[in-house]
Amino acid sequence: MTTQLTDRSSAVAIIGAGPAGLSAARMFTNLGIDYDHFERHTGVGGLWDIDNPGTPMYESAHFISSRDVSGFFDFPMPKTYGDYPTRLEVLQYTKDFAETFGLSEKITFATAIESVVADGDTWIVTATNGTAGRYRAVVCATGTNWFPKSPTHPGQFNGEVRHSSTHRAANEFAGKRVLIVGLGNSGADIACDAAQNAERAFISVRRGYHIIPKHVLGVPADTLDETGQFLPRWIERPLMTGALKLLVGDVTRWGLPKPDHKLFESHPLLNSQLLHHLQHGDIHAKGDVERFDGDHVVFTDGSREEIDVVIYATGYTMAIPYVDDQCFEWSGTRPDQYLTAFNRKHKNLFTLGYLEVNSSAYTLFDNISNVVGQYLKAQQDRPEVAEAFDHAIATHRPDLTGGLRLVDSDRHANYVDAKTYKKVLARVRAKFGFSDLTPGQFDAIMKNAVESRQPASV
């Protein structure tokens, strides 16, 4: 069958209608950049829609960053939400964002993209339904948590082994002896589900973690970080480390290893509930898994526990399956893009949302999609600026870690310190004459979107 190719060579293709894709769509609308938007699911929200096939979302999930620092630019989350919004609140907020700015009507839903292939200075985007279009640029915004990564352990196990991406409800653990392997933020949440429902709950960890309570002095912990956003990490770190000694104390008292790194050198664990369950003996900490042995799991210290369910909370691979891997530079298993977004090998192949960050991502998406949009606009209106930016893409390799000596792991390849990222983006905008985001900047498209949905006056 011959695929009919639609010529959209003056437009941009956005793939994915989660937060990153919606951020790009609003920015392009504001800048007058023509685009087509594709989403394989039937609605917006990405992984926050628990009914989106393949999502790692679970019923008890909450935003890991707090309400007042987590929203899109100039579109705050409602004050009626909790300090750490529920998954339902985050999904509704994302839907409200798309509705308010008239973004949903531009999305082609239930349309998965099969391939993105370079063709000269353009890109051929082909959907699984056989339709195809030619575009000047492509924004990959399909997210990072869709391809589970699991270890293998020797031995034979009689129980159930699965990845955390399959977990949905806490009552799955009722009456069972559950082991969670890995202690990222999702692993900690799922361990708390097990603590409240399982017969016994265990966590297996290879290294120690710095645990930050969700509230400090009665306010969300990350609001203090935002308040001190111009405080250098070398000053902030000892202050915060001292505060944690007072607020949390010695985590080895509950069987956890002592952290082998300084605060902020690994993604911190933000979870007050985990502390509660460790303190009350609802969760038991174990070391690394050595092997399986029938009904038991054997740990590297020689101890063993009878276990019914093993959950690997061991992360995800940042795959972009519809684009050939050779189109990207890679740092471990992470796409190594300029400013996390601009491809150094192929012009106008962008990634939004492919980053690990220590703060709210939504506003960061807006910050980088603003630069992407103005670069695309410059290609049409200021070619000399676009050419200079092309040189920066090829040669400029800023340190986005803020000078942190991060733990050597796949998760921390291309890790982004939010404060540093914002500062670097500000310098880039200033250098190339790109404007900053300003309050009220999107009022016109908001007004137009709302008016377009009003019934015509008689």
C-alpha positions in Angstrom: 0.0 0.0 0.0 1.3 3.4 -1.0 1.3 6.0 1.8 0.0 9.4 0.8 2.3 12.1 2.0 0.8 15.4 3.2 3.0 18.4 2.6 3.2 20.3 6.0 6.8 21.4 5.4 6.1 24.8 6.9 4.7 23.3 10.1 6.0 21.5 13.2 4.9 18.1 14.4 4.5 17.7 18.2 4.3 14.1 19.4 2.7 13.5 22.8 0.1 15.5 24.7 1.4 15.2 28.1 2.7 18.3 30.0 5.8 18.8 27.8 3.8 18.5 24.5 1.1 20.9 25.8 3.8 23.4 26.9 5.2 23.4 23.4 1.7 23.7 21.8 0.9 26.8 23.9 4.2 28.4 23.1 3.9 27.8 19.3 0.3 29.1 19.4 1.5 32.3 21.1 4.4 32.7 18.6 2.2 32.0 15.5 4.1 28.8 14.6 2.0 26.4 12.7 2.0 22.9 14.1 0.2 19.5 14.1 -0.2 17.7 17.4 -0.4 13.9 17.8 -1.3 11.8 20.8 -1.7 8.0 20.9 -4.1 8.0 23.8 -7.7 9.4 23.7 -7.0 12.4 25.9 -4.3 14.8 27.3 -2.3 14.2 30.4 0.3 11.6 29.5 1.2 9.3 32.3 -1.0 11.1 34.8 -4.1 9.4 33.2 -4.2 6.1 35.0 -6.2 4.6 32.1 -3.5 5.5 29.5 -2.2 2.1 28.4 1.3 1.5 29.8 1.3 4.3 32.3 3.2 3.7 35.6 0.6 5.7 37.5 -0.9 4.2 40.7 -3.9 5.3 42.7 -2.0 6.7 45.7 0.3 8.8 43.6 0.8 12.5 44.4 3.0 15.2 42.8 6.5 15.0 44.2 6.9 18.8 44.0 4.4 21.0 45.8 1.4 22.9 44.4 2.7 26.4 44.4 6.0 25.7 42.6 4.7 23.0 40.2 2.4 24.6 37.6 2.8 25.8 34.1 4.1 29.4 33.8 1.3 32.0 34.6 -1.2 29.2 35.2 -1.1 28.3 38.9 -2.6 25.3 40.3 -5.8 26.0 42.3 -5.4 26.8 46.0 -8.1 24.3 46.7 -5.6 21.5 45.8 -3.5 20.0 48.6 0.1 21.0 49.2 1.1 17.9 47.2 -1.7 17.4 44.6 -3.2 14.0 44.0 -2.9 12.3 40.6 -6.5 13.2 39.9 -5.9 16.8 40.7 -2.8 16.9 38.5 -4.7 15.3 35.6 -7.6 17.7 36.0 -5.2 20.6 36.1 -3.5 19.4 32.9 -6.9 19.1 31.2 -7.9 22.5 32.3 -4.6 23.9 30.9 -5.3 22.4 27.5 -8.9 23.5 27.5 -8.2 27.1 28.7 -5.7 27.7 25.9 -7.7 25.8 23.2 -5.0 23.2 22.7 -7.1 20.1 22.7 -8.9 21.0 19.5 -5.6 21.0 17.7 -4.7 17.4 18.8 -5.2 14.4 16.7 -6.0 11.7 19.3 -5.7 7.9 19.1 -2.9 8.3 16.6 0.4 6.7 17.5 3.6 7.7 15.6 5.5 4.8 14.0 8.5 6.6 12.6 10.2 10.0 12.2 12.8 10.0 9.4 14.9 12.8 8.0 14.4 13.7 4.4 16.8 16.5 3.4 15.9 19.5 5.5 12.5 18.1 6.5 11.1 15.2 8.5 8.7 12.5 7.4 6.4 11.7 10.3 4.4 8.4 9.7 1.6 7.2 12.0 0.7 3.6 12.7 -2.6 4.2 10.7 -0.5 4.7 7.6 -0.9 8.5 7.3 2.3 10.5 6.8 3.3 14.2 6.7 6.4 16.2 5.8 7.4 18.7 8.5 10.0 21.3 9.0 10.6 20.2 12.6 9.6 17.5 15.1 9.2 17.9 18.9 9.4 14.5 20.7 7.4 14.9 23.9 6.3 11.4 24.7 8.0 11.2 28.1 10.5 9.1 30.0 8.6 6.5 32.1 7.2 4.1 29.5 10.0 1.5 29.2 10.6 -0.3 32.5 14.1 -1.4 33.5 14.5 -4.5 35.6 17.5 -6.3 37.0 17.9 -10.1 37.0 18.8 -12.1 40.1 20.0 -15.7 40.1 17.9 -18.6 41.5 14.3 -19.7 41.2 11.5 -17.8 42.9 8.0 -19.3 43.6 6.3 -16.0 44.1 5.4 -13.1 41.8 8.0 -10.8 40.3 7.0 -7.6 38.4 8.0 -4.0 37.8 6.6 -1.1 39.7 5.0 0.1 36.4 2.4 -2.6 36.9 1.3 -1.4 40.3 -2.1 0.3 40.5 -3.8 -0.2 43.9 -2.6 -0.7 47.4 -5.1 -3.5 48.0 -3.1 -5.7 45.6 -0.8 -6.3 48.6 -3.5 -7.4 51.1 -2.3 -10.4 53.1 1.0 -10.8 51.2 4.7 -10.5 52.1 6.0 -7.8 49.8 9.5 -6.7 48.9 10.2 -3.5 47.0 13.6 -3.4 45.3 14.8 0.2 44.8 13.9 3.3 46.7 13.3 6.2 44.3 10.3 8.3 45.0 7.8 5.9 43.3 9.4 2.9 45.1 9.0 4.8 48.4 5.3 5.5 47.6 4.6 1.8 46.7 6.5 0.7 49.8 4.0 2.8 51.9 1.1 1.2 50.0 2.6 -2.2 51.1 3.2 -1.0 54.7 -0.5 -0.2 55.1 -1.9 -3.3 53.4 0.6 -6.2 53.3 1.2 -8.8 55.9 4.8 -7.6 56.0 6.6 -5.1 53.9 10.3 -4.9 53.1 12.5 -2.5 51.0 15.8 -3.5 49.5 18.4 -0.8 48.9 22.0 -0.8 47.7 22.9 2.7 48.9 21.7 5.2 51.5 19.4 8.1 50.7 19.0 11.6 52.1 15.3 11.7 53.1 13.7 15.1 53.1 10.3 15.5 54.9 7.6 17.0 52.7 7.0 19.8 55.1 9.6 21.9 57.0 8.5 24.5 59.5 4.9 23.8 58.4 5.4 24.6 54.7 6.3 22.4 51.7 10.1 21.8 51.7 10.6 22.8 48.1 9.1 26.2 48.6 12.0 26.9 50.9 14.3 26.0 48.1 12.5 28.3 45.7 12.6 31.1 48.2 16.4 30.7 48.3 16.7 30.2 44.6 19.7 32.6 44.4 21.5 30.9 47.3 24.5 29.0 45.9 24.4 25.2 46.5 27.7 25.3 48.3 26.0 27.5 51.0 22.6 25.8 50.8 23.9 22.3 51.1 25.5 22.5 54.6 22.5 24.5 55.9 20.1 21.9 54.6 22.3 19.0 55.8 22.3 20.4 59.3 18.5 20.9 59.2 18.0 17.3 58.2 20.1 16.0 61.1 17.6 17.8 63.4 14.5 16.9 61.5 15.2 13.3 60.4 18.2 12.2 62.4 20.3 9.1 61.7 18.6 6.9 59.1 20.7 3.9 60.0 18.6 3.5 63.1 15.9 2.0 60.9 18.2 -0.3 59.0 18.9 2.0 56.0 22.6 2.4 54.9 24.3 5.6 55.6 24.3 7.8 52.5 27.6 7.4 50.6 27.2 10.9 49.0 26.5 14.4 50.0 23.1 15.9 49.9 21.9 16.9 46.3 24.6 14.5 44.7 21.7 12.1 44.1 18.0 12.7 43.6 16.7 13.3 47.1 13.9 11.2 48.6 11.0 13.4 49.5 8.7 11.3 51.6 7.4 11.9 55.2 5.1 8.9 55.1 8.1 6.5 54.5 9.8 7.9 57.6 6.6 7.3 59.6 6.4 3.6 58.5 10.1 3.0 59.1 9.8 4.5 62.6 6.8 2.4 63.4 8.2 -0.9 62.0 5.7 -1.1 59.2 8.5 -1.3 56.7 11.7 -3.3 57.2 14.9 -2.2 55.4 17.1 -4.8 53.8 20.3 -4.7 51.8 20.8 -5.7 48.2 19.3 -8.9 46.8 21.8 -11.7 46.3 19.5 -14.4 44.9 16.1 -16.1 44.9 15.6 -19.4 46.7 12.1 -20.9 46.3 9.8 -19.0 48.6 12.6 -16.9 49.9 14.7 -13.9 48.9 18.4 -14.1 50.1 20.2 -10.8 50.7 23.9 -10.0 50.5 24.3 -10.0 54.3 23.2 -13.6 54.3 19.7 -12.9 55.8 16.6 -14.3 54.1 12.9 -13.5 54.1 9.9 -15.4 52.9 8.3 -13.3 50.2 5.2 -13.5 48.0 5.6 -10.5 45.7 8.8 -8.8 44.5 8.3 -5.3 43.0 11.3 -3.9 41.0 11.1 -0.1 41.5 14.3 0.2 39.4 13.5 3.0 36.9 13.0 3.4 33.2 14.9 3.7 30.0 14.5 7.0 28.1 13.6 5.5 24.8 12.2 7.3 21.8 11.1 4.3 19.7 9.8 6.1 16.7 13.2 7.8 16.0 16.3 5.8 15.1 18.8 5.9 18.0 21.5 7.0 15.5 19.8 10.3 15.2 20.8 11.2 18.8 24.0 11.6 20.8 23.7 9.6 24.0 25.0 9.8 27.5 24.5 6.3 28.8 20.9 5.6 28.2 19.9 9.2 28.0 19.6 11.4 24.9 22.4 14.0 25.1 20.7 17.1 23.7 21.9 20.8 23.9 20.0 22.3 26.8 18.1 19.0 27.0 16.2 19.9 23.8 18.3 20.6 20.7 19.7 17.9 18.6 23.4 18.3 17.8 23.4 15.9 14.8 20.1 16.8 13.1 18.5 20.2 12.8 15.0 20.7 14.2 14.7 17.4 16.0 13.8 18.4 19.5 13.2 16.6 22.8 11.0 18.1 25.6 10.8 16.4 28.9 13.8 14.0 28.6 15.5 15.0 31.7 16.0 14.2 35.4 15.5 17.3 37.5 15.5 18.2 41.2 12.5 20.5 41.1 9.1 21.0 39.4 9.3 20.2 35.7 6.3 22.0 34.3 7.7 25.5 34.5 11.0 24.2 33.2 9.1 22.8 30.2 7.8 26.3 29.6 11.2 27.8 29.9 12.8 25.5 27.3 9.8 25.4 24.9 10.0 29.2 24.9 13.6 29.0 23.6 12.7 26.2 21.1 9.8 28.4 19.8 11.9 31.5 19.4 14.6 29.6 17.7 12.1 28.2 15.2 10.7 31.7 14.8 14.2 33.1 14.2 14.7 30.6 11.3 12.0 32.5 9.5 12.4 36.1 10.7 16.1 36.4 11.8 18.1 33.8 9.9 21.4 35.2 11.1 20.4 34.7 14.8 19.2 31.1 14.0 22.6 30.4 12.3 24.5 31.7 15.4 22.2 29.5 17.6 23.1 26.5 15.4 26.7 27.1 16.2 25.8 27.1 20.0 24.0 23.8 19.6 27.1 22.3 18.1 29.7 23.7 20.4 28.2 25.0 23.7 28.2 22.3 26.4 27.2 24.1 29.7 27.3 22.3 33.0 23.6 22.0 34.1 24.4 20.2 37.3 25.3 23.3 39.2 28.7 21.9 39.9 27.3 18.9 41.9 29.4 15.8 41.9 26.6 13.4 41.1 26.4 9.7 41.9 27.7 7.7 38.9 24.5 6.1 37.5 22.3 6.1 34.4 19.7 8.1 36.3 22.1 10.9 36.9 23.5 11.1 33.3 22.5 14.6 32.1 20.9 15.4 35.5 19.6 18.9 35.7 19.8 21.2 38.7 16.7 23.4 38.2 18.3 26.6 39.5 21.3 26.2 37.2 19.1 25.3 34.3 17.1 28.5 34.7 20.3 30.6 34.9 21.8 29.1 31.8 18.6 29.5 29.8 18.5 33.2 30.9 22.1 33.7 29.6 21.2 32.0 26.3 18.1 34.2 25.9 20.1 37.3 26.6 22.8 36.3 24.1 20.5 35.6 21.2 17.9 38.3 21.9 15.1 35.8 22.9 12.5 37.2 25.2 11.8 35.9 28.7 8.4 34.6 29.8 6.3 37.4 31.2 3.1 37.4 33.2 0.0 38.0 31.0 2.0 36.8 27.9 -0.6 34.2 27.1 -3.7 36.2 27.9 -4.7 36.7 24.3 -4.7 33.1 23.3 -6.5 32.2 26.6 -9.2 34.9 25.7 -9.5 33.7 22.1 -9.8 30.1 23.2 -12.6 30.9 25.7 -14.4 33.1 23.2 -14.3 30.5 20.5 -16.2 28.1 22.7 -19.0 30.7 23.5 -22.3 30.4 21.7 -22.7 33.0 19.0 -24.7 36.0 20.0 -28.1 36.4 18.4 
